[in-house]
Amino acid sequence: MRDDEVRPDAAAEQLADAGRMRLLSHDLRAAVSDIIGGLRLIDQDGLDSGMRLQLERVRASGETLARLLEEGLSIMLGEEDLPAAQSANLQMARFLYDVEMRWSGRASEKGLTFRLTRCKDVPEVLTLDRIALERVLANTLSNAMKHADSGTVALDVYMSPEGSIMIAVTDEGPGFSADALTRLFEYQGRPEGTTKPGQGLGMHISKHMASRLGGTISVENLPRRGARVTLELPTGCWAVAEPDRVVELPDLSRTKVLIAEDNATNQTIIGNMLTKMGAEFEIAEDGIEALHWLEREDFDLALIDIEMPRLNGIEVIRELRGNNRMHSHMPIIAITAYVLRANRDAIYAAGANAILAKPLAGIESFGLAIANVLDPRAAGIEEDDPAQIATQEFDRECFDRLIDIAGPAAAAELLMRLHTDLRRTERGLVAGLAEGNADAIRADTHVLIALAGAVGAARLQTLAQTLNAAAHRRNLGDMPAIGAEALEQLDRLIHFIAQEQTRRDDAG
């Protein structure tokens, strides 16, 4: 046996370990979700200010733990998607409030004062890598509080004259020795029996995270006493984001919702939020009970947990989408603590309209998700206009660029050929799916991948790629559900192209 070969028993053991790790990752996520959800259920009205402050500190730390756990598990399972996952809108006031809640308690325990300032010219909302920023601050603040015996640990956020965001952590400790400064960011471990700062893992992590942010980190001793660690984020590695729009909670007073969720805490959290929006709801504790509810009564919306006993959420969604009965077109929001890339794709392929990750962020985002799936007209889409719906599912700018490249003279011919090719592909895919012909499905989706990509139909392209890969592996199990959605998306695109042809003919 070659060195690069794996024994069959070893391969089976690796697969078993991977399976156990995935199960453990789900349980870890669910446990953290329960903790944060439980904190949100505590009625703070009867608590004194000290207890409320402690609860805020635990909440802030718990939410940070949830984000770190998500990234760590994604890396361990080999499904991290860092470029897409890092950048996110960060509301500075809320972010710094959470930082203060987390670290003021640590400072107080050691007899230190924690002071946080933010200059007015720092943008309200930034787009950057929140996890990396939290890790830089966690390590620099921890290091400062560890080695300062008295005085103040300060966190100052301000803009440099050149337009960089500067985040400085200052302490009144002994500062760094000359030897420590030369090896500050090298991970060598702290020499046994000494208290010299700067030689541990923390500063090494801080430098790595600063690079991930696109910035730099520097250290200096102050003239009298103490040290300052400064993170500089130049323009180009962050962007000014539009502030989150004020979300008006939807009126659900005429809406009946099925909550399919086996966890009692999550049932209470979701139920409370739905009650505030006026909804009527019923609760199913597993997938089988969810289907029974849907057989007995009418619902306007289903909130379905993916990990449920007896019948999981994906199986429930597939059953609903494939039965052509009353609830086959009902809006479905999947709720899951297991949100790795492959799982998101499987959930959407099964037929979910949206996905919410546990722990739920809050009633505003929850209400917005419900509003979006219940009323497409809120986004300016008329229910009886397939062309408008289609434009929401592909990049219109990409399509317009394609037409511009063709030019006025050739645009009509391009649209005609595109329409013909899409119709031919649709007929072939319908036949291939009906017959379970993997070779035919593979050939037609190969063409569809190129056509969808040309016009910017990202969702259709993804579905075609999924079908193509399944056909290549001769794995026909998931094809009916995925194929049904692909054909629906393809039909909308064909309708849109036909209307574009008519519009241009009329204009000509």
C-alpha positions in Angstrom: 0.0 0.0 0.0 1.3 3.5 -0.9 1.9 6.1 1.7 -0.8 8.3 0.3 -3.4 5.5 0.4 -5.9 5.1 3.3 -6.8 1.7 4.6 -10.6 1.0 4.2 -11.0 0.6 7.9 -9.1 3.9 8.5 -11.3 5.7 5.9 -14.4 4.4 7.6 -13.1 5.6 10.9 -12.4 9.0 9.5 -15.9 9.2 8.1 -17.3 8.2 11.5 -15.3 10.8 13.3 -16.5 13.5 10.8 -20.1 12.4 11.4 -19.6 12.6 15.2 -18.0 16.0 14.8 -21.0 17.3 12.8 -23.4 16.0 15.4 -21.4 17.5 18.2 -21.2 20.9 16.4 -25.0 21.0 16.1 -25.3 20.2 19.8 -22.8 22.9 20.7 -24.6 25.5 18.6 -27.9 24.5 20.1 -26.6 24.8 23.6 -25.2 28.3 23.0 -28.5 29.2 21.4 -30.4 28.0 24.5 -28.2 30.1 26.8 -28.6 33.3 24.8 -32.3 32.7 24.3 -32.8 32.0 28.0 -31.1 35.3 28.8 -33.4 37.2 26.5 -36.4 35.6 28.2 -35.5 37.0 31.6 -37.8 39.8 32.7 -35.4 42.5 34.0 -38.1 44.9 35.3 -37.9 43.6 38.8 -34.1 43.4 39.0 -31.8 46.0 40.5 -29.3 47.9 38.3 -26.4 45.8 39.4 -28.1 42.5 38.4 -29.2 44.0 35.1 -25.6 45.1 34.4 -24.4 41.6 35.0 -27.0 40.1 32.7 -25.9 42.5 30.0 -22.3 41.4 30.4 -23.2 37.8 30.2 -25.3 38.5 27.1 -22.5 40.4 25.3 -20.0 37.7 26.1 -22.4 34.9 25.1 -23.1 36.5 21.7 -19.3 36.8 21.1 -18.9 33.2 22.1 -21.6 32.2 19.6 -19.8 34.0 16.7 -16.4 32.5 17.7 -17.9 29.0 18.0 -19.5 29.3 14.5 -16.2 30.3 12.9 -14.2 27.6 14.8 -16.6 24.8 13.9 -16.7 25.9 10.3 -12.9 25.7 10.1 -12.8 22.3 11.9 -15.4 20.9 9.5 -13.6 22.3 6.5 -16.6 24.3 5.3 -15.5 27.9 6.1 -16.2 30.5 3.5 -14.2 33.3 4.8 -14.4 35.9 2.0 -18.2 35.8 2.1 -18.5 35.4 5.8 -16.1 38.0 7.1 -17.6 41.3 5.8 -20.7 42.5 7.6 -22.3 45.7 8.7 -21.1 46.7 12.2 -23.0 49.4 14.1 -20.2 51.0 16.1 -22.4 52.3 19.0 -23.9 48.9 19.6 -20.6 47.1 19.1 -18.7 49.3 21.5 -21.5 49.1 24.0 -21.1 45.3 24.0 -17.3 45.7 24.3 -17.8 47.9 27.4 -20.3 45.5 28.9 -17.8 42.6 28.5 -14.7 44.3 29.7 -15.8 46.8 32.4 -16.6 43.8 34.7 -13.2 42.3 34.1 -11.5 45.6 35.0 -13.6 46.1 38.1 -12.7 42.6 39.4 -9.0 43.6 39.3 -9.5 47.1 40.8 -9.0 48.8 37.5 -11.1 51.5 35.7 -12.2 50.8 32.1 -12.7 53.9 29.9 -14.0 53.8 26.4 -14.2 56.8 24.0 -15.3 57.1 20.4 -14.7 60.3 18.4 -17.7 61.8 16.6 -16.1 61.5 13.1 -15.9 57.7 13.3 -18.7 56.4 11.0 -21.8 55.0 12.6 -21.9 51.9 10.5 -18.9 50.1 9.0 -18.5 47.1 6.8 -15.6 44.9 8.0 -14.7 41.6 9.6 -16.4 41.7 13.1 -14.9 38.4 14.4 -11.4 39.5 13.5 -11.9 42.9 15.2 -13.3 41.2 18.3 -10.4 38.9 18.6 -7.9 41.8 18.3 -9.6 43.7 21.1 -10.1 40.6 23.2 -6.4 39.8 23.2 -5.1 43.4 23.6 -7.6 44.2 26.4 -6.9 40.9 28.2 -3.1 41.6 28.0 -3.5 45.1 29.3 -5.6 44.1 32.2 -3.4 41.1 33.0 -0.3 43.3 33.5 -1.7 46.5 34.9 -2.1 46.4 38.7 -3.8 49.8 39.0 -5.1 52.8 37.1 -7.1 52.9 33.9 -7.3 50.7 30.9 -8.6 52.8 28.0 -10.0 52.0 24.6 -10.1 54.9 22.2 -11.6 54.9 18.7 -10.8 57.8 16.4 -9.9 58.8 12.9 -6.3 59.7 11.8 -5.6 62.7 9.6 -5.1 60.3 6.7 -8.6 58.8 7.1 -7.6 55.6 8.9 -9.7 54.2 11.8 -7.5 54.0 14.8 -8.3 51.7 17.8 -5.9 52.2 20.7 -5.7 50.2 24.0 -3.7 52.0 26.7 -2.8 50.8 30.2 -0.9 52.1 33.1 1.2 49.0 33.8 5.0 48.5 33.7 5.2 48.6 29.9 7.2 46.3 27.7 10.9 45.5 28.2 13.3 46.1 25.3 13.7 42.3 24.9 9.9 41.8 24.8 9.4 44.5 22.1 11.8 42.7 19.7 9.9 39.5 20.0 6.4 40.8 20.8 4.4 39.1 18.0 6.3 35.8 18.0 4.6 32.9 19.8 7.3 31.6 22.1 5.4 31.2 25.3 6.1 33.1 28.5 9.3 32.1 30.1 8.7 29.9 33.1 8.7 31.7 36.4 8.5 35.3 34.9 5.7 37.8 34.3 7.1 39.4 31.2 4.3 40.5 28.9 4.1 40.2 25.2 5.6 36.7 24.6 2.4 34.7 24.7 -0.1 33.7 22.1 -2.4 36.7 22.5 -0.3 39.3 20.6 0.5 36.7 18.0 -3.2 36.2 17.4 -3.7 40.0 17.4 -1.2 40.5 14.6 -2.7 37.7 12.5 -6.2 39.1 13.0 -5.0 42.6 12.1 -3.6 41.3 8.8 -7.0 39.6 8.2 -8.7 42.9 8.6 -6.2 44.5 6.2 -4.7 46.6 8.9 -1.5 46.8 11.0 -0.9 46.7 14.8 1.8 48.6 16.6 3.1 48.8 20.2 4.8 51.6 22.1 5.7 52.3 25.7 4.4 55.6 27.0 6.8 58.3 28.4 6.0 58.0 32.0 4.3 54.6 32.5 2.2 52.1 30.7 1.9 51.0 27.1 -0.3 51.5 24.1 -1.3 49.0 21.4 -2.8 50.5 18.3 -4.7 48.9 15.5 -4.8 50.9 12.3 -7.4 50.2 9.6 -6.5 52.2 6.5 -9.1 53.3 4.0 -9.7 50.4 1.6 -10.0 47.7 4.2 -13.3 49.0 5.5 -16.3 50.7 4.0 -18.9 53.1 5.3 -22.2 51.2 5.2 -25.7 52.6 5.1 -27.2 52.5 8.6 -29.8 49.7 9.1 -33.2 51.0 8.1 -35.8 51.2 10.8 -37.8 48.1 10.6 -41.6 48.3 11.1 -42.9 45.1 12.6 -45.4 43.4 10.3 -49.1 43.2 11.3 -49.7 39.5 11.6 -53.2 39.8 13.1 -54.7 37.9 10.2 -51.8 35.4 9.9 -51.7 31.8 11.3 -48.2 30.4 11.8 -47.0 26.8 12.4 -43.9 26.6 14.7 -42.2 23.3 14.1 -39.6 23.3 16.9 -38.7 20.7 19.5 -36.9 23.0 21.9 -39.1 24.5 24.6 -36.9 27.6 25.0 -37.0 28.4 21.3 -40.8 27.7 21.2 -41.2 30.4 23.9 -38.9 32.9 22.2 -40.6 32.5 18.8 -44.1 32.5 20.3 -43.4 35.7 22.2 -42.2 37.5 19.1 -45.2 36.3 17.1 -47.6 37.3 19.8 -46.2 40.9 19.8 -46.9 41.0 16.0 -50.4 39.7 16.5 -50.1 36.3 15.0 -52.1 33.2 15.8 -49.8 30.1 16.1 -49.6 26.4 16.8 -46.6 24.4 17.9 -45.4 21.1 16.6 -42.6 19.4 18.5 -41.4 17.2 15.7 -41.7 16.7 11.9 -44.4 14.2 12.0 -46.6 16.4 14.3 -45.9 19.3 11.9 -47.3 17.3 8.9 -50.3 16.3 11.0 -51.1 20.0 11.8 -50.8 20.9 8.2 -53.2 18.1 7.2 -55.8 19.2 9.7 -55.7 23.0 9.5 -54.8 26.0 7.2 -51.7 28.0 7.9 -50.2 31.1 6.2 -46.6 30.5 7.2 -44.4 27.7 8.6 -41.3 28.2 10.7 -39.5 24.9 10.6 -36.5 23.8 12.7 -34.2 21.7 10.6 -33.0 19.4 13.4 -36.2 17.7 14.8 -36.8 14.2 15.9 -38.8 11.6 13.9 -38.8 13.7 10.7 -36.2 16.5 10.2 -37.0 19.9 8.8 -35.6 19.2 5.3 -37.8 16.1 5.0 -40.8 18.1 6.1 -40.1 20.9 3.5 -39.6 18.3 0.7 -42.9 16.6 1.6 -44.8 20.0 1.5 -43.2 21.1 -1.7 -43.8 17.8 -3.5 -47.4 16.9 -2.6 -49.3 19.5 -4.8 -51.7 20.0 -2.0 -52.9 23.1 -0.2 -49.7 23.9 1.6 -47.3 23.1 -1.3 -46.8 26.9 -2.0 -47.0 28.1 1.5 -44.0 30.4 2.6 -41.5 28.5 4.7 -38.7 29.9 6.9 -36.1 27.4 8.0 -34.6 27.9 11.5 -31.4 26.2 12.3 -28.2 26.4 14.4 -26.4 24.4 11.7 -25.7 27.0 9.0 -22.6 25.8 7.1 -22.6 26.4 3.4 -23.5 22.9 2.3 -26.5 22.9 4.7 -27.8 26.2 3.5 -27.7 24.9 -0.1 -29.6 21.8 0.9 -32.2 23.8 2.8 -32.9 26.1 -0.2 -32.8 23.2 -2.6 -35.6 21.5 -0.5 -37.8 24.5 -1.0 -37.3 26.9 1.9 -38.0 30.6 1.2 -35.6 31.9 3.8 -33.2 30.8 6.5 -32.9 32.2 10.0 -29.9 31.2 12.1 -30.0 30.4 15.8 -29.8 32.2 18.1 -32.4 34.6 16.5 -30.9 38.1 16.4 -34.0 39.9 17.5 -37.6 40.7 16.8 -36.7 43.3 14.1 -34.8 40.9 11.9 -37.3 38.2 12.6 -40.2 40.4 11.6 -38.4 41.6 8.5 -37.8 38.0 7.4 -41.5 37.2 7.8 -42.6 40.3 6.0 -40.3 39.5 3.0 -41.7 36.0 2.5 -45.3 36.8 3.2 -45.6 39.9 1.0 -43.3 40.1 -2.1 -45.1 43.3 -3.1 -43.3 45.0 -0.1 -40.2 44.9 -2.4 -42.2 46.3 -5.3 -43.1 43.0 -6.9 -46.5 42.3 -8.2 -47.6 38.7 -7.6 -49.0 38.3 -11.1 -45.9 39.7 -12.9 -43.4 36.8 -13.4 -41.1 39.1 -15.2 -40.7 41.3 -12.2 -40.2 38.3 -10.0 -37.6 36.9 -12.3 -35.6 40.2 -12.1 -35.3 39.7 -8.4 -33.7 36.4 -8.9 -30.9 37.4 -11.3 -28.6 40.3 -11.8 -30.4 42.7 -14.1 -27.2 44.7 -14.6 -25.4 41.6 -15.8 -28.3 41.0 -18.3 -28.2 44.6 -19.5 -24.5 44.4 -20.0 -24.9 41.3 -22.2 -27.5 43.2 -24.3 -25.2 46.3 -24.6 -22.3 44.1 -25.7 -24.4 42.6 -28.5 -25.4 46.1 -29.6 -28.8 47.3 -31.0 -28.5 45.4 -34.3 -27.7 42.0 -32.7 -29.7 42.3 -29.5 -32.9 40.9 -31.0 -31.1 37.9 -32.5 -29.4 37.3 -29.2 -32.7 37.3 -27.3 -34.3 35.0 -29.9 -31.4 32.5 -29.6 -31.4 32.7 -25.8 -35.1 32.1 -25.7 -34.8 29.1 -28.1 -31.9 27.6 -26.1 -33.7 28.0 -22.8 -36.9 26.4 -24.1 -34.9 23.5 -25.6 -33.1 23.0 -22.3 -36.3 23.1 -20.4 -37.9 20.4 -22.5 -34.8 18.2 -22.2 -34.6 18.7 -18.4 -38.3 17.9 -17.9 -37.9 14.6 -19.8 -34.6 13.7 -18.1 -36.1 14.3 -14.6 -39.2 12.3 -15.5 -37.2 9.4 -16.7 -34.5 9.6 -14.1 -32.0 9.8 -17.0 -28.7 11.0 -15.3 -26.9 11.4 -18.7 -29.7 13.6 -20.1 -29.8 15.7 -16.9 -26.1 16.1 -16.9 -26.1 17.3 -20.6 -28.9 19.7 -20.2 -27.7 21.2 -16.9 -24.3 21.7 -18.4 -25.9 24.0 -21.0 -28.1 25.6 -18.4 -25.1 26.5 -16.2 -23.6 28.5 -19.0 -26.9 30.2 -20.0 -27.8 31.1 -16.4 -24.4 32.5 -15.8 -24.5 34.6 -18.9 -27.6 36.5 -17.8 -26.6 36.6 -14.1 -29.3 34.1 -12.9 -27.3 33.1 -9.8 -30.0 31.0 -8.1 -30.8 29.1 -11.3 -27.1 28.6 -12.0 -26.6 27.1 -8.5 -29.5 24.7 -8.9 -28.2 23.6 -12.3 -24.7 23.0 -10.8 -26.2 21.0 -8.0 -28.2 18.9 -10.4 -25.2 18.4 -12.7 -23.0 17.2 -9.8 -25.8 14.8 -8.6 -26.2 13.4 -12.1 -22.4 13.0 -12.4 -22.4 10.9 -9.2 -25.6 9.1 -10.3 -27.2 10.2 -7.1 -30.9 10.6 -8.1 -32.4 10.8 -4.6 -32.6 14.6 -4.2 -33.2 15.4 -7.9 -37.0 15.7 -7.9 -37.1 18.5 -5.3 -34.1 20.4 -6.7 -35.3 19.8 -10.3 -38.7 21.2 -9.5 -37.3 24.5 -8.2 -34.8 24.7 -11.1 -37.7 24.3 -13.6 -39.7 26.9 -11.8 -36.8 29.4 -11.9 -36.2 28.4 -15.6 -39.8 29.1 -16.5 -39.7 32.5 -14.9 -36.5 33.3 -16.8 -38.0 32.2 -20.1 -41.1 34.4 -19.4 -38.9 37.3 -18.7 -36.9 36.9 -21.9 -40.1 36.6 -23.9 -41.4 39.9 -22.4 -38.0 41.5 -23.2 -38.4 40.5 -26.8 -41.9 41.9 -27.0 -40.9 45.1 -25.3 -38.0 45.7 -27.7 -40.2 44.8 -30.7 -42.8 47.3 -29.6 -40.1 50.0 -29.0 -38.5 49.3 -32.4 
